[in-house]
Amino acid sequence: GGAITLSDVIPAVAEAIPAPGDGFRLTGSTTITASGAATPVAGLLAEALRPATGLPLPIIAGGGAETIALVLEPGHPDEGYRLHIRSQGVELRASRPAGLFAGVQTLRQLLPPEIESKTPRRLRWVLPGGQIKDHPRYAYRGAMLDLARHFHEPAEIRRYIDQISRFKINHLHLHLSDDQGWRIEIDSWSRLTEVGGAPGTGVGGRGGGFLTKDDYRELVRYAADRHITVVPEIDMPGHVNAAQVAYPELTCDGKAPRQRTDMRVGYSSLCAHDETTYRFVEDVIRELAEMTPGPYLHIGGDEAMSTPHGSYLIFQKRVLPLVRKYGKIPYGWHEIAQSPAAAQTGAVIQFWGQESSHPAVATSVADGARVVLSPADRVYLDMRYDLLTPLGLAWAGHIEVRDAYDWDPGRLLYGVPEEKVLGVEAPLWSETLRSSADIEFMAFPRLPAIAELGWSPRSTHDWESFRARLGAYGPRWTHQGVRFHRSTQIHWS
Ligand SMILES: CC1=[NH+][C@H]2[C@@H](O1)O[C@H](CO)[C@@H](O)[C@@H]2O
């Protein structure tokens, strides 16, 4: 493709002022300048640029010519940054390390695609001259990975964290329990993983396993270093068969249900009238909260078809406040909006419907709840692209790249105006996934579309621009070894 310009970045930047001919060339004498809290971000920048360039790119504290300076200073919007590229040097300015990290993702995309090579390439490494002023439209830009239907090892989750961080995604929602399996160690209820995390507890009798508390803490740290907040989810009162196989006392009749490795939903429910249920729920919330530095604790709430409506309301009235009791913001699928406790506890409601209006959500929002948008027919990355797609489901229809791109989070839901939208999230359910390759095939190229909706100003929204930028991005995935789907909607470079 042609020379890279400031406007080729995904997500689209808020403002770009090119200065042609004033580009900065990386050479053997280029340094990176950083101090204090900017230093870890400088380390990630050096780590990103050294392999393909083969350049030393030492990190120094003291500035000077030919340097890429990372500067923390007041006056920038949250996660925002200013990038100024001139022939004599580069300045990346922000008020928080997260802003510098966002700027680093932009910088990577301003170098030729070969920058993603793990081995040195003999190339002129030139950053195009000019200025970028950039900041996110929404604070919450998420990706969800379902570890319950198919467990993915920590190394696979770290790989996904790396890949989503390139597009300024800043939340990773981990779906840690469901009917098939339980994937996070809880000390006070150890059979949850001894039984629910055993080999063979995934869909099709595969995909067993679980995260120890140390695995989880390490993933939280790895994500935090890339300015991604982990959002853990324990799905209740439905989607609990695995917990009930491990602890029959969590059923209303005390009989352990049979283990399930099929893909059906809606058949399980905790017992809303039994105090054992609330002891269990509180223990789980307490242990999850103490190992989760992020502000959110997701308690599911979806598809409770086997929970009578009255029992569902009793359950949410008891449980949403428990999340607050342990210092977290309650978060749940949009069914929780049936309960006044959602708004009363200032919960975040995750909309996963296909409707353009949802009265219960609009009411909760009017009463103080906020919304994360995950319309299933737009952002469910487990939906097939088309009839030929070998993986995934199709209950919400096929989702090609344009379907994922062409909608507006600020105008999706009647009664949920722009200022009540916390952001967007792309769930990837794992009933049909088996590997990192499967994750990458379903997530890319659609996730960048959702990342752009979450980050870029609405004024930059343009399908022809996005598809051209995406086509030019393809070689970067190839150099990284990302097994993306070569959608026929895109002209891949
Ligand atoms: C919130 C929600 N509950 C269901 C629904 O989404 O569809 C998913 C598959 O697309 C399925 O795995 C999940 O259990």
The ligand as an SDF file (V2000), in Angstrom:
LIG
                    3D

 14 15  0  0  0  0  0  0  0  0999 V2000
  -26.1500  -13.1750   27.6260 C   0  0  0  0  0  0  0  0  0  0  0  0
  -26.3260  -14.4390   26.8570 C   0  0  0  0  0  0  0  0  0  0  0  0
  -26.7330  -15.6040   27.3680 N   0  0  0  0  0  0  0  0  0  0  0  0
  -26.6390  -16.6140   26.3360 C   0  0  0  0  0  0  0  0  0  0  0  0
  -26.7250  -15.7240   25.0700 C   0  0  0  0  0  0  0  0  0  0  0  0
  -26.0650  -14.5190   25.5130 O   0  0  0  0  0  0  0  0  0  0  0  0
  -26.1420  -16.2900   23.8850 O   0  0  0  0  0  0  0  0  0  0  0  0
  -24.8760  -16.9130   24.0310 C   0  0  0  0  0  0  0  0  0  0  0  0
  -24.4720  -17.5500   22.6870 C   0  0  0  0  0  0  0  0  0  0  0  0
  -24.4830  -16.5910   21.6550 O   0  0  0  0  0  0  0  0  0  0  0  0
  -24.9240  -18.0000   25.1210 C   0  0  0  0  0  0  0  0  0  0  0  0
  -23.6470  -18.6350   25.2120 O   0  0  0  0  0  0  0  0  0  0  0  0
  -25.2860  -17.3240   26.4400 C   0  0  0  0  0  0  0  0  0  0  0  0
  -25.3280  -18.3110   27.4930 O   0  0  0  0  0  0  0  0  0  0  0  0
  1  2  1  0
  2  3  2  0
  2  6  1  0
  3  4  1  0
  4  5  1  0
  4 13  1  0
  5  6  1  0
  5  7  1  0
  7  8  1  0
  8  9  1  0
  8 11  1  0
  9 10  1  0
 11 12  1  0
 11 13  1  0
 13 14  1  0
M  CHG  1   3   1
M  END
$$$$
